[in-house]
Amino acid sequence: MGGLSTLLVTHSVLATLGDGLGNVVVEVFVVTVAVVQLLGFYGLWTLRFWGWVIVLSSYVLAVVIALIFTDVRGIVAGVAFAYYVYGKDEYYV
């Protein structure tokens, strides 16, 4: 769910900004992150350790990015989701 929402929101924001090499690079990065997140969520669904690692890492990265942009909601959501996923380690480790 996170990967798909990341992809949709970023695509709509970049579409309003117009074309340009910088936007293309950002969109390729975001699509790559979204695909990795979807892969991680599939790993969680199938109770795989690598899925747990990918999702936990993506939430930690999201918190770091939110800290850089001082996005309080992003920080709170990222920490909450990372804490929840980390707390479920007995299913994956």
N, C-alpha and C positions, 0 to 999 in steps of 0.2 A: 504494500500500500504506500509506503514512504517513497519508494523509487518512482512509482507512477505519478504521485502527486508532485514530487520534485520536478519531474520531466514536464508535466503539464503547466505548472506555474511558471517555470523558467522560460519555457517556450513562448508563453503568452506575453511575458514581460519583454523578452528579446524581440518579439515580433513588433511591438510598439516602438522599439528603439530604432528599427531600420536595419539595413544591411551594412556590413563592414567586416573586415578581417577579425577585429577584436570580438565582435559578437559571435562570429562563427567559431572561434577558438573556445569561447565561454560555453557556447551551446554544445560543442563536441565534448567538452569536459563534463558538463552536466548530464548529458546522455550517458556517458561512460559511468558516472557515479550512480545514475538511476539504474542502469543494468546491473551493476555490482550489488546495489541494494536489493534489487529483485532476486538476484541469485542468493544473497544472504538470507532473505526471508523464506526462500524455498528451502534452504538449509535448516532454518529454524523449524519450518513446518514438518520436515522429515527427521527432526531431532539429530542433526549432524553437528559435530563440534566445529567444523569450519564455518558453518552458518552462524553459529553463536559468535565466533571471532569476527567475522565480517560485519555483522550487525552492530556488535559492541564497538568495533573500530569506527564504523560510520557515524555512530552517535557521538563518540568522543571527538571526531573530526568536526561534526556539526557544532559542538559546543565551542571548539577552538575558533571556528569561523564566526560564530555568534559573538564571541568575546572580542574578536577583531573589529566587528562592525557594531559593537555595543548594543546588540539586540537582546533585550532582557527576556522577552518571551521565548526566543530561540534558546537562550541559556537555560531557562527553567525547564522547557520541554525536553531539551537534549539531556540534561542531567537526570530528569525524572525517568525518561525512557532507558537511558544507560543504566541507571540504578535498578530498574525493574528487570532488564535483560540480564544484568550481572547477578541479580538475586536468584535467577532460575538456572544457575550453572549446574546444579545437580542433575538436570535432564540431559546436559550436553557433554559434561566432562567425565 
